[in-house]
Amino acid sequence: MDINNLVRQHNEVIDLVDKINTYQSQEQVKENALEISNMLARLSGIIKMHLASEDKFVYPVLIKHTDSQIRNTAEAFVNEMGELAKVFEKYKMKFLGSSKIAENAADFLVESKIVFSALSERIKKENSLLYPLVK
């Protein structure tokens, strides 16, 4: 199974998260709300494609694997990701559009830190624990 595309998507997610995180103050968020909104839309698209790829190609194979450690790891990741996907969707909908970002800059900064930290942690775990199982 080729996971190069999934790893590339991980790198794109981290890159966009890092770019959005460069806006550290409410004033910066308000001034750059349109750019942030565009980056958030791209991030959402990448995550959607990534999850679809994993759901179609990665997890079905790993969950049926003969090795119980691989099966258990995959099942744990599936369960964990469902919650993270819901959290990200709620976050995305709350800040959908530059006006919502600008009007709620303080909340955007706080919630972005929480959601992006969870995404980054998930990516680290997939890269170090899950994807090596695929190889």
Backbone as CSV, one residue per row, in Angstrom:
resi,resn,N_x,N_y,N_z,CA_x,CA_y,CA_z,C_x,C_y,C_z
1,MET,0.845,-1.172,0.000,0.000,0.000,0.000,0.893,1.238,0.000
2,ASP,0.631,2.157,-0.907,1.418,3.380,-1.033,0.803,4.465,-0.150
3,ILE,1.573,4.936,0.813,1.065,5.961,1.715,1.678,7.333,1.450
4,ASN,2.412,7.458,0.359,3.075,8.734,0.058,2.090,9.895,-0.038
5,ASN,0.927,9.660,-0.628,-0.065,10.728,-0.746,-0.595,11.134,0.628
6,LEU,-0.783,10.153,1.503,-1.258,10.455,2.849,-0.222,11.259,3.635
7,VAL,1.033,10.909,3.492,2.110,11.647,4.153,2.191,13.068,3.595
8,ARG,2.032,13.206,2.285,2.029,14.541,1.663,0.892,15.385,2.230
9,GLN,-0.280,14.775,2.382,-1.411,15.499,2.958,-1.122,15.909,4.400
10,HIS,-0.484,15.043,5.147,-0.084,15.407,6.512,0.803,16.638,6.485
11,ASN,1.771,16.649,5.593,2.687,17.789,5.488,1.946,19.061,5.106
12,GLU,0.964,18.947,4.218,0.172,20.118,3.827,-0.659,20.635,4.998
13,VAL,-1.222,19.731,5.775,-1.998,20.131,6.956,-1.103,20.889,7.929
14,ILE,0.047,20.327,8.228,0.978,20.978,9.162,1.407,22.333,8.627
15,ASP,1.665,22.428,7.344,2.073,23.697,6.736,0.980,24.757,6.894
16,LEU,-0.255,24.398,6.603,-1.356,25.352,6.739,-1.597,25.725,8.198
17,VAL,-1.532,24.757,9.083,-1.681,25.039,10.513,-0.602,26.019,10.963
18,ASP,0.636,25.782,10.544,1.732,26.681,10.906,1.494,28.093,10.371
19,LYS,0.999,28.205,9.158,0.730,29.530,8.572,-0.391,30.247,9.322
20,ILE,-1.453,29.527,9.641,-2.557,30.143,10.382,-2.079,30.551,11.778
21,ASN,-1.236,29.744,12.365,-0.728,30.036,13.708,0.213,31.235,13.758
22,THR,0.646,31.747,12.611,1.503,32.937,12.633,0.722,34.164,13.089
23,TYR,-0.594,34.104,13.002,-1.431,35.217,13.466,-1.704,35.005,14.942
24,GLN,-1.009,35.759,15.770,-0.996,35.526,17.211,-1.896,36.465,18.011
25,SER,-2.313,37.560,17.429,-3.120,38.520,18.176,-4.482,38.694,17.513
26,GLN,-5.417,39.218,18.286,-6.740,39.478,17.747,-6.670,40.473,16.578
27,GLU,-5.809,41.459,16.699,-5.663,42.446,15.638,-5.163,41.797,14.352
28,GLN,-4.178,40.922,14.465,-3.660,40.221,13.286,-4.734,39.349,12.657
29,VAL,-5.520,38.682,13.483,-6.592,37.829,12.968,-7.617,38.676,12.240
30,LYS,-8.011,39.784,12.834,-9.004,40.668,12.199,-8.490,41.219,10.875
31,GLU,-7.252,41.659,10.850,-6.661,42.254,9.645,-6.472,41.235,8.528
32,ASN,-6.289,39.972,8.881,-5.993,38.927,7.899,-7.081,37.867,7.820
33,ALA,-8.288,38.229,8.210,-9.383,37.257,8.289,-9.676,36.604,6.941
34,LEU,-9.591,37.340,5.852,-9.864,36.752,4.536,-8.810,35.709,4.181
35,GLU,-7.552,36.028,4.394,-6.479,35.070,4.113,-6.602,33.842,5.014
36,ILE,-6.914,34.064,6.277,-7.090,32.958,7.212,-8.254,32.081,6.774
37,SER,-9.347,32.712,6.367,-10.518,31.973,5.902,-10.176,31.095,4.702
38,ASN,-9.398,31.633,3.778,-8.982,30.861,2.602,-8.106,29.670,2.997
39,MET,-7.198,29.899,3.933,-6.341,28.811,4.393,-7.159,27.757,5.141
40,LEU,-8.127,28.206,5.925,-8.983,27.277,6.655,-9.814,26.434,5.686
41,ALA,-10.272,27.034,4.602,-11.021,26.283,3.583,-10.124,25.233,2.923
42,ARG,-8.888,25.602,2.610,-7.951,24.630,2.029,-7.649,23.508,3.013
43,LEU,-7.449,23.878,4.274,-7.184,22.887,5.316,-8.346,21.909,5.422
44,SER,-9.542,22.421,5.406,-10.733,21.579,5.490,-10.813,20.612,4.311
45,GLY,-10.511,21.102,3.121,-10.528,20.250,1.934,-9.505,19.133,1.999
46,ILE,-8.315,19.463,2.457,-7.259,18.455,2.581,-7.658,17.397,3.603
47,ILE,-8.177,17.843,4.738,-8.580,16.898,5.780,-9.696,15.999,5.267
48,LYS,-10.642,16.562,4.545,-11.747,15.762,4.001,-11.232,14.688,3.043
49,MET,-10.332,15.069,2.134,-9.745,14.096,1.198,-8.929,13.048,1.946
50,HIS,-8.189,13.498,2.937,-7.332,12.608,3.704,-8.155,11.543,4.434
51,LEU,-9.201,11.982,5.094,-10.045,11.039,5.822,-10.721,10.055,4.876
52,ALA,-11.152,10.544,3.719,-11.780,9.660,2.733,-10.783,8.604,2.252
53,SER,-9.560,9.006,2.009,-8.527,8.063,1.568,-8.246,7.018,2.647
54,GLU,-8.117,7.478,3.875,-7.856,6.527,4.958,-9.031,5.565,5.134
55,ASP,-10.242,6.116,5.078,-11.436,5.272,5.244,-11.577,4.242,4.133
56,LYS,-11.128,4.594,2.947,-11.293,3.704,1.795,-10.130,2.722,1.635
57,PHE,-8.912,3.170,1.911,-7.745,2.356,1.580,-6.946,1.840,2.774
58,VAL,-6.858,2.614,3.845,-5.969,2.230,4.945,-6.684,1.386,5.993
59,TYR,-7.717,1.952,6.575,-8.347,1.275,7.706,-9.034,-0.036,7.363
60,PRO,-9.703,-0.158,6.240,-10.310,-1.461,5.934,-9.291,-2.602,5.881
61,VAL,-8.111,-2.312,5.366,-7.062,-3.333,5.290,-6.515,-3.654,6.684
62,LEU,-6.248,-2.602,7.468,-5.635,-2.820,8.775,-6.593,-3.457,9.776
63,ILE,-7.857,-3.111,9.706,-8.838,-3.667,10.641,-9.083,-5.152,10.380
64,LYS,-8.814,-5.609,9.172,-8.982,-7.031,8.841,-7.662,-7.802,8.882
65,HIS,-6.613,-7.151,9.319,-5.294,-7.774,9.330,-5.266,-8.969,10.281
66,THR,-4.445,-9.949,9.960,-4.331,-11.142,10.794,-3.597,-10.871,12.114
67,ASP,-2.752,-9.868,12.146,-2.004,-9.508,13.355,-2.905,-8.690,14.281
68,SER,-3.137,-9.178,15.485,-4.056,-8.510,16.412,-3.549,-7.129,16.838
69,GLN,-2.236,-6.960,16.930,-1.688,-5.649,17.299,-2.037,-4.619,16.224
70,ILE,-1.915,-4.997,14.979,-2.249,-4.094,13.878,-3.744,-3.789,13.892
71,ARG,-4.567,-4.829,14.051,-6.024,-4.625,14.118,-6.406,-3.686,15.252
72,ASN,-5.870,-3.934,16.429,-6.200,-3.132,17.602,-5.752,-1.682,17.440
73,THR,-4.581,-1.493,16.892,-4.075,-0.136,16.660,-4.977,0.600,15.678
74,ALA,-5.332,-0.060,14.600,-6.201,0.562,13.595,-7.565,0.904,14.179
75,GLU,-8.125,-0.003,14.949,-9.435,0.248,15.562,-9.377,1.436,16.521
76,ALA,-8.310,1.518,17.289,-8.152,2.641,18.220,-8.060,3.962,17.458
77,PHE,-7.329,3.963,16.353,-7.206,5.172,15.557,-8.537,5.570,14.931
78,VAL,-9.293,4.613,14.461,-10.609,4.895,13.876,-11.514,5.547,14.920
79,ASN,-11.562,4.973,16.094,-12.414,5.509,17.158,-11.994,6.916,17.561
80,GLU,-10.707,7.117,17.681,-10.181,8.417,18.084,-10.431,9.469,17.005
81,MET,-10.264,9.090,15.750,-10.393,10.060,14.665,-11.821,10.523,14.493
82,GLY,-12.782,9.653,14.775,-14.178,10.057,14.639,-14.484,11.271,15.490
83,GLU,-13.974,11.282,16.697,-14.192,12.421,17.586,-13.454,13.663,17.090
84,LEU,-12.229,13.491,16.648,-11.454,14.633,16.156,-12.099,15.220,14.907
85,ALA,-12.615,14.376,14.045,-13.298,14.862,12.844,-14.514,15.700,13.224
86,LYS,-15.262,15.267,14.229,-16.428,16.029,14.689,-16.005,17.369,15.274
87,VAL,-14.957,17.367,16.059,-14.452,18.607,16.665,-14.005,19.573,15.573
88,PHE,-13.273,19.050,14.581,-12.806,19.919,13.496,-13.990,20.474,12.696
89,GLU,-14.978,19.667,12.430,-16.147,20.121,11.668,-16.875,21.236,12.414
90,LYS,-17.045,21.074,13.698,-17.704,22.105,14.514,-16.880,23.396,14.490
91,TYR,-15.576,23.267,14.648,-14.663,24.416,14.588,-14.773,25.118,13.238
92,LYS,-14.715,24.337,12.167,-14.782,24.896,10.818,-16.085,25.664,10.612
93,MET,-17.187,25.079,11.020,-18.492,25.726,10.828,-18.608,27.009,11.653
94,LYS,-18.019,27.012,12.830,-18.077,28.212,13.675,-17.330,29.373,13.039
95,PHE,-16.255,29.059,12.330,-15.418,30.112,11.755,-15.456,30.108,10.229
96,LEU,-16.574,29.691,9.681,-16.743,29.629,8.232,-16.931,31.043,7.685
97,GLY,-15.944,31.530,6.998,-16.006,32.862,6.402,-15.199,33.875,7.189
98,SER,-14.675,34.838,6.473,-13.789,35.834,7.088,-14.511,36.692,8.120
99,SER,-15.796,36.970,7.911,-16.507,37.818,8.880,-16.635,37.120,10.234
100,LYS,-16.892,35.818,10.234,-16.997,35.092,11.500,-15.646,35.037,12.207
101,ILE,-14.591,34.914,11.437,-13.245,34.894,12.026,-12.936,36.249,12.645
102,ALA,-13.190,37.326,11.888,-12.889,38.686,12.369,-13.743,39.056,13.575
103,GLU,-15.009,38.701,13.538,-15.928,39.056,14.628,-15.653,38.262,15.903
104,ASN,-15.017,37.124,15.766,-14.750,36.252,16.913,-13.264,35.936,17.025
105,ALA,-12.444,36.958,16.847,-10.991,36.753,16.793,-10.437,36.102,18.060
106,ALA,-10.912,36.519,19.217,-10.399,35.940,20.473,-10.732,34.451,20.550
107,ASP,-11.982,34.097,20.249,-12.376,32.686,20.249,-11.603,31.909,19.193
108,PHE,-11.409,32.527,18.038,-10.673,31.866,16.968,-9.267,31.484,17.430
109,LEU,-8.593,32.399,18.091,-7.236,32.119,18.561,-7.215,30.967,19.563
110,VAL,-8.127,30.992,20.515,-8.171,29.952,21.550,-8.527,28.600,20.944
111,GLU,-9.593,28.569,20.154,-10.066,27.294,19.607,-9.112,26.743,18.558
112,SER,-8.468,27.613,17.797,-7.486,27.152,16.811,-6.335,26.435,17.506
113,LYS,-5.889,26.997,18.604,-4.783,26.377,19.345,-5.161,24.961,19.784
114,ILE,-6.373,24.801,20.293,-6.837,23.495,20.780,-6.983,22.502,19.626
115,VAL,-7.686,22.920,18.572,-7.952,22.025,17.438,-6.662,21.687,16.702
116,PHE,-5.825,22.682,16.480,-4.585,22.442,15.744,-3.627,21.575,16.545
117,SER,-3.630,21.718,17.838,-2.794,20.857,18.675,-3.250,19.401,18.555
118,ALA,-4.556,19.191,18.575,-5.089,17.834,18.432,-4.771,17.260,17.052
119,LEU,-4.900,18.077,16.015,-4.564,17.620,14.660,-3.087,17.257,14.560
120,SER,-2.244,18.111,15.087,-0.796,17.861,15.026,-0.419,16.589,15.772
121,GLU,-1.030,16.394,16.932,-0.763,15.188,17.707,-1.216,13.944,16.951
122,ARG,-2.372,14.033,16.328,-2.898,12.913,15.544,-1.952,12.569,14.395
123,ILE,-1.486,13.573,13.699,-0.576,13.356,12.577,0.717,12.700,13.059
124,LYS,1.244,13.172,14.171,2.465,12.569,14.720,2.242,11.093,15.030
125,LYS,1.094,10.789,15.643,0.793,9.400,15.995,0.614,8.536,14.749
126,GLU,-0.075,9.052,13.750,-0.245,8.272,12.520,1.101,8.018,11.852
127,ASN,1.926,9.062,11.781,3.234,8.915,11.138,4.143,7.942,11.885
128,SER,4.049,7.939,13.219,4.980,7.107,13.981,4.428,5.732,14.356
129,LEU,3.109,5.613,14.511,2.543,4.342,14.974,1.739,3.596,13.921
130,LEU,0.954,4.331,13.145,0.044,3.658,12.211,0.693,3.391,10.852
131,TYR,1.251,4.406,10.245,1.782,4.226,8.903,2.906,3.206,8.804
132,PRO,3.759,3.080,9.825,4.750,1.998,9.754,4.113,0.610,9.664
133,LEU,2.919,0.459,10.209,2.220,-0.821,10.100,1.795,-1.106,8.661
134,VAL,1.503,-0.045,7.919,1.058,-0.192,6.527,2.213,-0.668,5.661
135,LYS,3.394,-0.208,5.974,4.568,-0.579,5.180,4.900,-2.005,5.455
